[in-house]
């Protein structure tokens, strides 16, 4: 039987600052909800709801240990985010490289043609 698609994607899951902080805490160590809740000005129930969204996105795994449930980071789904951000990193690196060439150019004829600044236009 095929696995069901996640209810929340990685982008939705990390959109909330509380969930991002939870991921940061879990990147350091596995923790139960009671320990995680102590870092937030909200109820354990509210923290549990955030953890459920992270779990549904595949970003955290839970394990029963005695009477408590411990959560740990599952970083693999973050690769999708890294790939997506990588595209924009390359985009901005290319733009900054072009700007550097423009700024460092001594030959005005080599500069790309485009609209002149407002103070150079004559009416």
PyMOL commands that set and color helices and strands:
alter all, ss='L'
color gray80, all
select helices_A, chain A and resi 10-14+17-28+33-37+44-56+75-104+108-110+118-120
alter helices_A, ss='H'
color red, helices_A
select strands_A, chain A and resi 31-32+60-65+68-73
alter strands_A, ss='S'
color yellow, strands_A
deselect
rebuild
show_as cartoon
